[in-house]
Amino acid sequence: MKATTDITVKSIKIRGARENNLKNVSVDIPRNKITCIIGLSGSGKSSLAYNILYSEGQRQFLESINTFAARLLKRTQRPDVDSIENLSPTISIDQKRLRGNPRSTVGTTTEIYTYLRLLFSRFGSEKGLSAGHFSFNNPKGACKQCKGLGFEFNIDPHDIVDFDKSLAQGASKHNNYKPGKRLYNVLDSSKKLDMNKKIRDYSEEELHFLLYTERVELSNQDQGFIQRFSHEGIITRLKNRASDLRGQSERKEKSDKPYISMQPCSLCHGGRLNERALKSTISGENIGYYVNLQLNHFIDKIKTLNISGATELINRIIQTTENLIKVKLEYLTINRSLDTLSGGEAQRLKLARELGNDLIEIVYIIDEPTSGLHSYDRENILSIIKGLKKKGNTIIIIEHDEDVMRQADYLIEVGPKAGTHGGEIIYQGELKGLITNSKSITASYLTSSGINIKKNTRTPSKYLSVENANIHNLKNVSVQVPLGVLCTFTGVSGSGKSSLLMDVFAKKYTDQVVVVDQKQLSGIARGNLATYINIFDNIRELFAESNNISKKLFSFNSDGACPECKGLGYKKIDMHFMGDVTVKCESCMGKRFKQNVLDYCYKEKTIADVLQMTVDEAFEFFDDPDIKKGLKTLQEVGLGYLEIGQSHDTLSGGEAQRLKLAKQLNKKGEIYILDEPTSGLHSYDIDNLLKLLNSIVDSRNTVLAIEHNLKFIAQSDWLIDLGPYGGDKGGEIVAEGTPLMLMENSTFPTGSYLKKSASV
């Protein structure tokens, strides 16, 4: 397709791109400019930016370095594209959470902590200590009590057991110890406790056995019952599970987390190091003091240091910290674990790392840099991105934010819709051409006069209270959370929204809430949409009945699996010095099944054909009411464009959240908690999401959301606004009320931006 405007500078030329749903598209991207790739969710934006541009830029760069070094880096395969010209090395700044154990921190990943360790080892008051003595990952330095984690797990006995009930009456609040469960039966068989006696009547010894005893081996050799088994106290067991990183799982987290709280280690007080290391001070403070300061306070303290011979180290610390503050992460601490950061925070951390280099002619591919940011915080991020451009780099942004689109030099719209209905280049050129393009879905949103403020808001049916919440930066917060409405928690990044809704409210009312977050779906690599919503068994039964054979044949986890790839559809090949390469299975050609299984059809389609159908296509294909019902829920949450055989690990955070929501639909009286549900959504998709959430509330449910999107905020029934700013400058409720009420109270950021954006 010919560009609608001439590109006067050298451009990246992509010809014949066919990855995923891209339909043999060709496009020119100007170098040294900011290009915004736009379109509906699932239209093909990421395929163009990541599967084509990023993948090929990485592949060609790695081919230019020696094979030993290349082996240490993640390799990518050649994308399905005819040609790409004028491409330079690519760097991805995505929203994938920075995974790691609690020992990976903001300080370790940015190297601020490395510089601090060097500073203390050379200039600290205690002599003879190496940098290893200041490492909490090293036995020389780690606190003996918390093993370098900086915190301890705590469980209040009254949170886990109802002292006014007996075990037989269900005194245990943890499901594993309720009557009929295995661990309840272990307690019963031990003969150590009277299962019908109320817990408050237990002796000190009995209570210790129930809650705190270390693992003991027991046996029961009564007539007809001979068994050996082990028991450890309920609280002891939960603490051990919480600290065993290898044993963490989504299931355990869901069942255990409501009863477990974390508190600073009583020995190192969160410093993570042993007594010897914490004795060493600089300017009267030990390293534990520095790492637990918010970054904005930390930098102020570091700037006061005047140490002969330490100038270069101190400047490195200051420069790296300033970069984190520039991306609006001033409320974090150096000690903050990476696995507690949101996707948006992780992305801004990656962006901050790029600010420290002076590379030019790099292609930066950035995935929704404004996601998870309040409007108040976005302006600074845009100025940083423009700064990267000024250095002589090419910036390619996948974005849904209309302000970002307006400030881009060039726009490429992929569409017209999603999945098989997308994958085409609808437009490429400057903004003025897009807003007059009749084929563009985005154009109508860019030309609208502003957002609509909801006037006919619902009246809450009742309230659930939170009283005197002090976790993280919350400052003795009390609030009445309304039910029977769409209620949104708002405020700038780091203001305390997640602390209040997720860490306090959801924990207090754990039995009444359904948390639908953006965490990656757990499970085996073979998990897909059809298995997740429980329709794959129905599909296999249809194939089995139509062909009069066992349904096991139509499972890629069982008899029907391709013997070469074991039902995965691909194989990993160890290339030794070149690293692992993933290739499509040559035996089944990615279809996952044995060839004889693919000889059987239902309505002239093989099981592999069906799994490659989109949700929308499958809905038209099947007549079975149970299958159609499951597929309908996926359509209702806006996932009609995905293939029903698409695996969990290919879904974005937003898609994973909507898939979880689909599984919970059609229930009554639920309290749904959503964490930034508009993440990854075009304005068109947000309109559809709001219709869905309103229908959920109309069905006598409650939706509580954390959100920054102004359109979503404006269409809520009730707002709870935290702030006024982030970190220690936040943690208070600054406003409550309807969107109209907050708009009139424009003293604080949310109300102010609502007022600016409202349609007149």
C-alpha positions in Angstrom: 0.0 0.0 0.0 1.4 3.4 -1.0 2.0 5.8 1.9 -0.4 8.7 2.1 2.5 11.1 2.8 6.0 11.1 1.4 8.7 10.0 3.8 11.6 12.3 3.1 14.0 10.5 5.5 15.4 7.1 5.1 12.8 4.5 6.3 12.6 0.9 7.4 10.9 -0.9 4.6 8.9 -4.0 5.4 7.7 -6.1 2.4 5.4 -9.1 2.5 4.9 -9.6 6.3 2.8 -12.7 7.1 3.4 -13.4 10.8 0.2 -14.5 12.7 -2.7 -12.7 11.2 -0.8 -10.2 9.1 -2.0 -10.5 5.5 1.2 -10.1 3.4 1.4 -6.5 4.4 4.1 -3.9 3.4 4.8 -0.8 5.3 7.4 2.0 5.5 8.5 3.3 9.0 10.5 6.6 9.1 13.8 6.4 10.9 14.7 8.9 13.7 11.0 9.6 14.3 8.3 8.5 16.7 5.9 6.1 15.0 2.7 4.9 16.7 1.2 1.6 15.7 -2.5 1.7 16.5 -5.6 -0.5 16.0 -8.0 -2.7 17.9 -6.8 -5.4 20.4 -5.7 -8.4 18.3 -5.5 -6.5 15.0 -1.9 -7.4 14.4 0.1 -4.5 16.0 2.3 -6.7 18.2 2.9 -9.1 15.2 4.2 -6.2 13.2 6.2 -4.6 16.0 7.6 -7.6 17.8 7.3 -10.7 15.6 8.6 -8.9 12.6 10.7 -5.8 13.5 12.0 -6.8 16.9 12.6 -10.4 16.0 14.5 -9.7 12.8 16.5 -6.8 14.4 17.6 -9.2 17.2 18.3 -12.1 14.8 20.6 -10.1 12.5 22.4 -8.4 15.5 23.1 -11.8 17.1 24.4 -13.2 13.8 27.0 -10.4 13.8 28.6 -11.4 17.2 30.6 -14.5 18.0 28.6 -17.7 18.7 29.8 -18.0 22.3 28.3 -14.6 23.3 25.2 -15.2 21.2 24.5 -18.4 23.1 24.0 -16.4 26.3 21.2 -14.3 24.7 17.7 -15.3 23.6 17.7 -16.1 19.9 14.8 -15.5 17.6 13.8 -17.2 14.4 13.6 -15.5 11.0 10.1 -14.1 10.7 7.7 -14.8 7.9 8.5 -11.8 5.8 9.8 -11.3 2.2 12.3 -8.5 3.2 13.2 -5.8 5.7 15.5 -3.0 4.7 17.4 -0.3 6.7 16.9 -2.0 10.0 19.3 -1.5 12.9 19.6 -3.3 16.3 16.3 -3.4 18.2 15.6 -2.9 21.9 12.3 -4.0 23.4 10.7 -2.1 26.4 7.7 -4.2 27.1 5.3 -4.6 30.0 6.3 -8.1 31.0 6.7 -8.3 34.7 10.3 -8.6 35.9 10.1 -12.1 37.3 12.4 -13.3 39.9 12.5 -14.3 43.5 12.3 -11.7 46.4 16.1 -11.4 46.3 15.8 -9.6 42.9 15.3 -5.9 43.8 15.1 -2.5 42.2 18.6 -2.0 43.4 20.1 -5.2 42.1 18.6 -4.8 38.6 19.6 -1.2 38.2 23.0 -1.8 39.8 22.4 1.0 42.4 22.9 -1.6 45.1 26.1 -2.9 43.5 27.5 0.7 43.7 26.3 1.0 47.3 28.0 -2.2 48.2 31.2 -0.9 46.7 30.8 2.4 48.6 30.3 0.7 52.0 33.1 -1.9 51.4 35.6 0.9 50.7 34.4 3.8 52.8 32.2 2.3 55.5 33.2 2.7 59.2 33.9 -1.0 59.6 37.1 -2.0 57.9 38.0 -5.4 56.4 34.6 -6.0 54.8 34.4 -6.8 51.2 31.5 -6.1 48.8 30.4 -9.7 49.5 29.8 -8.8 53.1 27.1 -6.4 51.9 25.3 -8.9 49.7 22.2 -10.4 51.0 22.6 -13.2 48.5 26.0 -14.2 50.0 26.3 -16.2 53.3 28.9 -13.6 54.4 26.3 -10.9 54.4 22.8 -12.4 54.7 20.9 -11.9 57.9 20.9 -15.2 59.8 17.2 -15.0 60.7 15.5 -14.0 57.4 18.3 -15.4 55.2 18.5 -12.1 53.3 14.9 -11.6 52.5 14.4 -8.7 54.9 11.0 -9.8 56.1 9.3 -12.6 58.0 6.0 -14.3 57.5 3.4 -13.8 60.3 0.1 -15.5 60.9 -2.4 -14.4 63.6 -3.9 -17.6 65.1 -7.3 -15.9 65.2 -7.1 -15.3 61.4 -6.7 -19.0 60.7 -8.8 -20.6 63.4 -12.2 -19.7 64.9 -11.6 -20.3 68.7 -15.4 -20.5 69.4 -15.8 -23.6 67.2 -14.4 -27.2 67.3 -12.5 -28.7 64.4 -15.5 -30.9 63.7 -17.6 -27.7 63.4 -15.2 -26.2 60.9 -13.0 -24.1 63.2 -10.2 -24.0 60.6 -10.7 -21.2 58.2 -8.2 -22.8 55.8 -9.9 -25.2 53.5 -7.3 -28.0 53.8 -8.2 -28.5 57.5 -12.0 -28.5 57.2 -14.0 -31.7 58.0 -13.5 -34.4 55.3 -10.2 -32.9 54.0 -7.0 -35.0 54.1 -5.2 -32.9 56.7 -8.3 -32.8 58.9 -8.3 -36.7 58.7 -4.6 -36.7 59.7 -5.4 -34.6 62.8 -8.3 -36.9 63.6 -6.2 -40.1 63.2 -3.5 -38.7 65.4 -5.7 -39.1 68.5 -3.8 -36.1 69.9 -6.8 -33.8 69.8 -10.5 -33.9 70.7 -12.1 -32.9 67.4 -15.3 -31.9 69.1 -13.8 -29.6 71.7 -13.8 -25.9 71.1 -10.4 -24.5 70.3 -10.6 -22.0 73.2 -10.8 -25.0 75.6 -7.6 -26.6 74.3 -4.7 -26.8 76.7 -1.5 -25.0 75.8 0.1 -28.3 74.7 -2.9 -29.1 72.4 -2.9 -25.7 70.9 0.8 -25.9 70.2 0.3 -29.3 68.5 -2.5 -27.9 66.3 -0.7 -24.7 65.3 3.0 -24.7 65.9 4.6 -28.1 66.2 7.4 -29.0 63.8 6.9 -32.0 61.5 6.3 -35.2 63.5 5.9 -38.7 62.3 2.7 -40.4 63.5 0.9 -43.7 63.0 -2.5 -45.2 63.7 -2.6 -49.0 64.1 -6.2 -49.4 65.3 -8.1 -52.4 64.1 -8.5 -52.2 60.3 -6.5 -48.9 60.1 -2.7 -49.1 59.8 -1.1 -46.0 58.4 2.0 -43.9 58.9 1.7 -40.1 58.3 3.2 -36.8 59.3 1.8 -33.6 60.8 3.1 -30.1 61.3 1.2 -27.3 62.9 -1.1 -25.3 60.7 0.8 -22.1 61.1 4.2 -23.8 60.8 3.1 -25.5 57.6 1.8 -22.3 56.0 5.0 -20.4 56.9 7.1 -23.1 55.4 5.0 -23.1 52.2 5.3 -19.3 52.0 9.1 -19.3 52.3 9.6 -22.2 49.9 10.0 -20.4 46.6 10.1 -23.7 44.6 6.7 -24.6 46.0 4.9 -21.4 45.1 1.9 -21.7 42.8 -1.2 -19.7 41.9 -3.3 -22.3 43.8 -1.2 -22.1 47.0 -1.1 -18.3 46.8 -4.9 -18.2 46.5 -5.5 -20.5 49.4 -2.7 -19.3 51.8 -2.3 -15.6 51.1 -5.4 -14.4 52.9 -3.9 -15.6 56.2 -0.3 -14.6 55.8 1.1 -11.1 56.4 4.7 -10.0 56.0 6.6 -7.8 58.4 10.1 -6.5 58.6 12.6 -9.0 60.0 12.8 -8.6 63.8 16.6 -9.0 63.6 17.8 -6.9 60.6 14.6 -4.7 60.5 14.4 -5.0 56.7 18.1 -4.4 56.0 18.6 -8.0 54.9 22.1 -8.1 56.2 23.8 -9.6 59.3 24.8 -7.6 62.4 28.4 -7.2 61.3 27.5 -5.6 57.9 24.9 -3.4 59.5 27.4 -2.0 62.0 29.2 -0.3 59.2 28.0 3.3 58.6 28.5 6.2 56.2 27.4 9.6 57.5 26.0 7.9 60.6 23.7 5.5 58.8 24.1 1.8 57.7 23.3 0.4 54.3 19.9 -0.9 55.5 18.8 2.7 56.2 19.7 3.8 52.7 18.1 0.9 50.8 14.7 1.4 52.6 14.4 5.1 51.8 12.1 6.2 49.0 14.2 7.1 45.9 13.4 10.8 46.2 14.6 10.9 49.8 17.5 8.5 49.0 18.9 10.8 46.3 18.7 13.8 48.7 20.7 11.9 51.3 23.3 10.6 48.8 23.9 14.2 47.4 25.0 15.3 50.9 27.9 12.8 51.0 31.3 14.3 50.5 33.8 11.4 50.6 37.3 11.8 49.2 37.9 9.2 46.5 34.2 8.2 46.2 33.1 10.9 43.7 32.7 8.6 40.7 30.8 6.0 42.7 28.4 8.6 44.2 27.9 10.2 40.8 26.9 6.8 39.3 24.4 6.3 42.1 22.9 9.8 41.6 22.7 9.5 37.9 21.0 6.0 38.0 18.6 7.2 40.7 17.7 10.4 38.8 16.7 8.2 35.8 14.3 6.3 37.9 12.8 9.5 39.3 12.4 10.8 35.7 10.1 7.9 34.9 7.9 8.6 37.9 9.3 5.8 40.2 10.4 8.1 42.9 8.1 6.3 45.4 10.0 3.0 45.1 12.8 1.9 47.4 16.1 0.2 46.4 15.0 -2.8 48.5 11.7 -3.2 46.6 11.4 -6.8 45.2 10.9 -6.9 41.4 8.1 -9.4 41.7 6.0 -6.8 43.5 6.1 -4.3 40.6 3.2 -3.9 38.2 3.7 -4.4 34.5 3.7 -0.6 34.0 6.3 -0.1 36.8 8.5 -2.8 35.3 8.3 -1.1 31.9 9.3 2.2 33.3 12.2 0.6 35.1 13.4 -0.8 31.8 12.9 2.6 30.2 15.0 4.2 33.0 17.9 1.8 32.2 17.9 3.1 28.6 18.2 6.7 29.8 21.7 5.8 31.0 23.2 5.0 27.6 24.3 7.2 24.8 23.5 4.9 21.9 22.2 6.3 18.6 20.5 4.8 15.6 18.8 2.2 17.8 15.2 1.0 17.1 13.3 1.2 20.4 10.0 -0.8 20.4 7.9 0.3 23.3 4.6 -1.5 24.3 2.0 1.0 25.7 4.3 3.2 27.7 1.4 5.0 29.3 -0.3 1.9 30.5 -0.8 1.9 34.3 -0.1 5.6 34.4 -2.4 8.4 35.6 -2.8 11.3 33.2 -0.7 13.3 35.7 2.3 11.0 35.1 2.0 10.6 31.3 3.4 13.9 30.2 6.8 13.2 31.7 7.0 9.8 30.0 6.3 11.4 26.6 9.0 13.9 27.1 11.5 11.1 27.9 10.5 9.2 24.8 11.0 12.4 22.8 14.4 12.7 24.4 15.4 9.2 23.1 14.3 10.4 19.6 16.5 13.6 19.9 19.5 11.4 20.4 19.0 10.0 16.9 17.0 6.9 17.6 13.9 5.4 16.0 10.9 5.0 18.4 8.1 2.6 17.5 5.2 2.6 20.0 2.3 0.3 20.3 -0.3 2.6 21.9 -4.0 3.2 22.5 -3.7 6.5 24.3 -5.1 9.3 22.1 -2.7 11.9 23.4 0.3 9.8 22.4 -1.2 9.3 19.0 -1.5 13.1 18.6 2.1 13.7 19.5 3.6 11.0 17.3 5.3 11.9 14.0 3.8 9.1 12.1 0.9 6.6 12.5 0.2 3.1 11.2 -3.2 1.7 11.8 -3.6 -2.1 11.6 -7.0 -3.6 11.2 -9.8 -3.1 10.3 -10.8 -5.3 13.3 -9.2 -8.2 15.2 -8.0 -11.7 14.5 -8.8 -13.0 11.0 -10.7 -9.7 10.5 -7.5 -7.7 11.0 -3.9 -8.0 9.8 -4.2 -5.3 7.1 -2.6 -1.8 6.9 -5.6 0.5 7.0 -3.5 3.7 7.1 0.1 4.9 7.3 1.0 8.6 7.5 0.6 11.7 9.6 -2.3 12.5 12.0 -4.1 14.9 9.7 -4.6 12.2 7.1 -5.8 9.6 9.7 -8.6 11.8 11.1 -10.2 12.1 7.6 -9.8 8.4 6.8 -13.2 6.7 6.5 -11.8 3.2 7.0 -10.2 4.1 10.4 -12.0 3.0 13.6 -9.5 5.2 15.5 -10.3 8.4 13.7 -13.8 8.9 15.2 -12.3 8.7 18.7 -9.5 11.2 17.8 -12.1 13.7 16.5 -14.5 13.4 19.4 -15.0 16.5 21.5 -14.2 14.8 24.8 -15.3 12.1 27.2 -18.8 11.7 28.5 -19.3 12.0 32.3 -21.9 9.5 33.7 -24.8 11.4 35.2 -27.3 8.6 36.0 -25.2 6.7 38.5 -26.5 3.7 40.5 -27.2 3.9 44.2 -25.2 1.4 46.3 -27.2 -1.6 47.7 -25.0 -1.6 50.9 -21.4 -1.0 52.0 -18.4 -3.0 53.3 -16.0 -1.1 55.5 -12.2 -0.8 55.8 -11.0 0.7 59.0 -7.6 2.2 60.0 -5.6 0.7 57.1 -1.9 1.4 57.5 -0.2 -1.1 55.2 2.5 0.2 52.9 2.0 4.0 52.5 -1.7 4.0 53.6 -2.2 6.5 56.4 -4.8 5.1 58.8 -7.3 5.0 55.9 -11.0 4.2 56.6 -13.5 3.9 53.9 -17.0 2.5 53.0 -16.8 0.5 49.8 -20.2 0.5 48.0 -21.7 -2.7 46.6 -24.1 -3.1 43.7 -22.2 -0.5 41.6 -19.2 -0.1 39.3 -16.7 1.5 41.7 -13.3 2.6 40.6 -10.2 3.3 42.7 -8.3 6.2 41.2 -5.1 8.2 41.9 -1.6 8.7 40.6 0.9 5.8 40.4 2.0 4.8 43.9 -0.9 6.6 45.6 -2.0 3.4 47.5 -4.8 2.1 45.2 -3.5 -1.5 45.1 -2.6 -1.4 48.8 -6.2 -0.5 49.8 -8.1 -2.7 47.3 -5.9 -5.7 46.9 -3.9 -5.9 50.1 -6.6 -4.7 52.6 -10.1 -5.0 51.2 -9.6 -8.2 49.2 -7.8 -9.9 52.1 -10.5 -8.8 54.7 -13.3 -10.1 52.5 -11.5 -12.9 50.8 -14.5 -15.3 51.0 -16.7 -12.7 49.2 -14.5 -11.5 46.4 -13.3 -12.8 43.0 -9.9 -11.2 42.1 -9.5 -11.1 38.3 -5.9 -9.8 37.8 -3.4 -9.7 35.0 -1.1 -12.5 36.2 0.0 -15.0 33.7 -2.2 -18.1 33.7 -0.6 -21.0 35.4 -0.6 -24.5 34.0 1.1 -26.7 31.5 2.2 -25.6 28.0 -0.8 -27.4 26.5 -3.4 -25.2 28.3 -5.5 -23.2 25.9 -8.7 -21.3 25.7 -10.9 -24.4 25.0 -9.5 -26.2 28.0 -9.7 -23.2 30.3 -13.4 -22.6 29.8 -14.1 -26.4 29.8 -15.4 -26.9 26.3 -12.6 -29.1 24.9 -14.1 -32.3 26.5 -17.4 -31.5 24.7 -15.6 -31.0 21.4 -13.8 -34.3 21.8 -17.0 -36.1 22.6 -18.6 -34.7 19.3 -15.6 -36.1 17.3 -15.7 -39.4 19.2 -19.5 -39.9 18.6 -19.3 -38.9 15.0 -16.6 -41.4 14.3 -17.6 -44.1 16.9 -14.2 -44.2 18.5 -12.7 -43.2 21.9 -12.5 -39.5 22.7 -9.0 -40.1 24.1 -7.7 -40.0 20.5 -8.7 -36.4 20.3 -6.5 -35.2 23.2 -3.0 -34.0 22.5 -2.3 -34.9 26.2 -3.3 -38.5 25.7 -3.6 -41.2 23.0 -3.9 -38.8 20.1 -0.7 -36.8 20.7 2.0 -36.7 18.1 4.8 -39.0 19.3 7.5 -36.7 18.0 6.6 -33.5 19.8 4.4 -35.1 22.6 1.4 -32.9 21.6 3.2 -29.6 21.8 3.3 -28.9 18.1 6.9 -27.7 18.3 10.3 -29.0 19.3 13.2 -27.3 21.1 16.5 -28.1 19.5 19.7 -27.6 21.5 22.1 -25.9 19.1 24.9 -26.0 21.8 27.0 -23.0 21.1 24.2 -21.2 19.3 21.5 -21.6 22.0 18.1 -23.4 21.8 15.9 -23.0 18.8 12.2 -23.7 18.7 10.9 -25.2 15.4 7.6 -26.5 14.2 7.3 -30.2 14.6 8.1 -31.8 11.1 6.0 -34.8 11.9 2.6 -33.2 12.6 3.5 -29.7 11.1 2.4 -28.0 14.3 -1.0 -29.7 14.4 -0.1 -31.6 17.6 -1.9 -34.9 16.7 -1.0 -38.2 15.1 -1.7 -38.4 11.4 -4.4 -41.1 11.8 -6.3 -38.9 14.2 -6.4 -36.2 11.6 -8.2 -38.6 9.3 -11.3 -38.3 11.4 -13.6 -35.3 10.9 -16.6 -33.6 12.4 -18.7 -31.6 9.9 -15.7 -32.0 7.4 -13.3 -30.4 9.9 -10.4 -32.2 11.7 -9.7 -31.6 15.4 -6.7 -29.5 14.4 -8.8 -27.4 12.1 -11.3 -26.7 14.9 -8.5 -25.7 17.3 -7.3 -23.2 14.7 -10.7 -21.6 14.5 -11.2 -18.2 16.2 -13.8 -18.0 18.9 -16.1 -16.2 16.5 -15.7 -18.9 13.8 -16.2 -21.7 16.3 -19.4 -20.1 17.6 -20.9 -20.3 14.1 -19.5 -23.8 13.5 -20.8 -25.6 16.6 -24.5 -26.3 17.4 -23.9 -27.8 20.9 -25.5 -25.5 23.5 -22.8 -26.0 26.1 -20.0 -25.3 23.6 -21.8 -22.2 22.3 -22.4 -21.0 25.9 -18.7 -21.2 26.7 -17.7 -19.4 23.4 -20.3 -16.7 24.0 -18.6 -15.8 27.3 -15.3 -15.3 25.4 -17.1 -13.1 22.9 -18.7 -11.0 25.6 -15.2 -10.2 27.1 -13.9 -9.2 23.7 -11.8 -12.3 22.9 -13.7 -13.4 19.8 -10.6 -12.9 17.7 -8.4 -15.5 19.5 -8.0 -19.1 18.3 -9.7 -21.5 20.7 -6.5 -23.6 20.7 -4.3 -20.7 21.5 -2.0 -21.5 24.4 -2.0 -19.5 27.7 1.6 -18.3 27.4 0.8 -16.4 24.2 -1.8 -14.1 25.9 -1.1 -10.6 27.0 -1.8 -9.6 30.6 -5.1 -7.9 29.5 -6.2 -10.9 27.5 -5.4 -13.2 30.4 -7.5 -11.0 32.7 -10.4 -11.0 30.3 -10.2 -14.8 30.0 -10.4 -15.2 33.8 -13.3 -12.8 33.7 -15.1 -15.0 31.1 -14.9 -18.0 33.4 -16.6 -16.0 36.2 -19.5 -14.6 34.2 -23.1 -15.5 34.8 -22.8 -15.6 38.5 -24.9 -13.6 40.9 -24.0 -11.6 44.1 -20.3 -11.6 43.4 -17.8 -8.9 44.1 -15.4 -8.7 41.2 -12.0 -7.0 41.7 -10.3 -6.0 38.5 -6.7 -4.6 38.2 -6.6 -2.1 35.3 -9.0 -3.9 33.0 -8.5 -1.4 30.1 -4.8 -2.5 29.8 -4.1 -3.2 26.1 -7.5 -2.0 24.9 -8.4 0.4 22.1 -11.1 3.0 22.9 -13.5 0.9 20.8 -12.8 -2.1 23.0 -13.1 -0.1 26.2 -16.7 0.9 25.1 -17.5 -2.8 24.8 -15.8 -3.6 28.1 -17.9 -1.0 29.8 -21.1 -2.5 28.4 -20.0 -5.9 29.7 -19.2 -4.6 33.2 -22.4 -2.7 33.4 -24.3 -5.8 32.5 -22.5 -7.7 35.2 -23.5 -5.0 37.8 -27.1 -5.1 36.4 -27.1 -8.8 37.2 -26.8 -7.9 41.0 -23.0 -8.1 41.1 -20.4 -5.5 42.2 -17.3 -4.5 40.1 -14.4 -2.8 41.9 -11.6 -1.7 39.6 -8.2 0.0 39.8 -8.0 2.2 36.7 -6.3 5.2 35.2 -8.3 5.4 31.9 -10.4 8.6 32.0 -13.2 7.2 29.8 -13.5 4.3 32.2 -13.4 6.5 35.3 -16.0 8.9 33.8 -18.4 6.0 33.3 -18.1 4.6 36.8 -20.9 5.0 39.4 -18.6 5.9 42.3 -15.0 6.9 42.7 -12.5 6.5 45.6 -9.6 8.8 44.8 -6.3 8.2 46.6 -3.3 10.6 46.8 -2.7 13.3 46.5 0.5 12.0 45.0 2.7 8.8 45.2 4.7 7.1 48.0 4.9 9.0 51.2 3.0 11.9 49.6 0.0 9.6 49.0 -1.8 7.0 51.0 -4.9 9.2 51.8 -8.4 9.3 50.4 -8.5 12.8 48.9 -12.0 12.5 47.3 -15.0 10.2 47.1 -18.1 10.5 45.0 -19.6 10.3 41.5 -17.5 11.4 38.5 -19.5 14.6 38.5 -18.6 15.3 42.1 -14.9 14.6 41.5 -14.9 16.8 38.4 -16.3 19.7 40.5 -13.5 19.0 43.1 -10.6 19.7 40.7 -8.1 20.4 43.5 -6.5 16.9 43.0 -5.1 15.3 39.8 -8.1 12.9 39.0 -10.7 15.6 39.3 -8.6 18.1 37.4 -8.0 15.8 34.4 -11.7 14.7 34.3 -12.6 18.4 34.1 -10.0 19.0 31.3 -11.2 16.0 29.3 -15.0 16.3 29.7 -17.1 16.9 26.6 -18.8 20.3 26.6 
